[in-house]
Every structure is written in structure tokens, then in C-alpha cells.
Amino acid sequence: MGYQVGLTEEAQADLGAVVRFLAEKSPEAAERIGHELLDAALTLTVFPRRGAPVRRRPGMRKLTHRHYLIFYQVNDSAQWVEVVRIWDGRQSPAALRLL
């Protein structure tokens, strides 16, 4: 049995912001990218350590999909992956706030 994946409220808000922004230009692209980001996060059910460790953030990992970064933490004892943020890598890294 694989790990369970959940998104924090902040990650859900991030995803919503990405989709809303893209929908202004192309609703089809917004829907496609939104699904791709969720699908990428759900791959963590099978491969929870797939992403790279985040420097200076013990326990934090990141997965890259297109221009987006999916930041997450793994709890092995609970077999749980928590997606903390979904970030457009083209934005200023100084604005990114992780736990």
C-alpha cells in the first residue's frame, strides 16, 4: 500500500492561483496544467522521495513540473506526504515562504 498525499490550505490556494492566472489567457491550458500539477503530486503515493531535498530546509523536498515547484514533506511512520506549497519558479524566490 502506498503513501497518502494531502495538500495544505496554502498549497490548495497556490494551485487555485495558478489555475486562475492561466485561465485568463487560456482556460484549456489552465485546466491541463492544474491536472498535471495534481497528477505530479499524486505520484508521491508510490515514490515519496522522488523529489530533491531542499537546501537549508531539513525534511523538505521539491518536485519540479514545467516551471512549477511542488514543495512537500514525508512522514514515513504515518505513510503520509504533505504538499506544503505549489510555486511558480518564475516568481521571486524571496517571496516564497515555507514552514
C-alpha positions, -999 to +999 in steps of 0.1 A: +000+000+000+013+035-009+016+067+009-014+091+012-009+126-003-026+158+011-023+194+003-021+221+029-046+250+026-017+272+014-008+246-014-045+245-024-046+283-026-014+282-046-029+258-071-060+278-073-040+310-080-020+292-108-052+280-125-070+313-122-039+332-137-037+307-166-074+308-172-072+345-181-052+335-211-064+300-219-090+281-199-079+249-216-042+254-206-053+262-170-073+230-167-045+209-182-017+224-160-039+222-129-044+185-136-008+179-144+003+195-111-021+174-091-010+142-110+026+151-103+018+154-066-001+121-066+030+103-080+043+107-045+020+080-033+043+055-049+076+074-049+075+098-019+112+106-021+112+112-058+119+150-054+152+166-044+159+177-009+156+214-003+188+231+010+186+246+044+151+230+050+155+197+067+128+173+058+115+194+029+117+181-007+107+196-040+094+182-072+096+201-105+070+202-131+074+226-160+080+260-143+064+249-111+079+236-079+059+213-056+073+215-020+064+187+003+073+167+035+073+130+040+062+113+072+073+077+069+058+064+101+023+076+090+030+069+053+018+105+046+031+131+022+021+167+028+023+191-001+032+225+015+034+248-015+030+249-053+052+277-065+057+292-100+095+291-103+095+323-124+084+343-093+109+358-070+123+332-046+124+358-019+086+358-018+084+321-011+076+312+025+079+276+036+071+262+070 
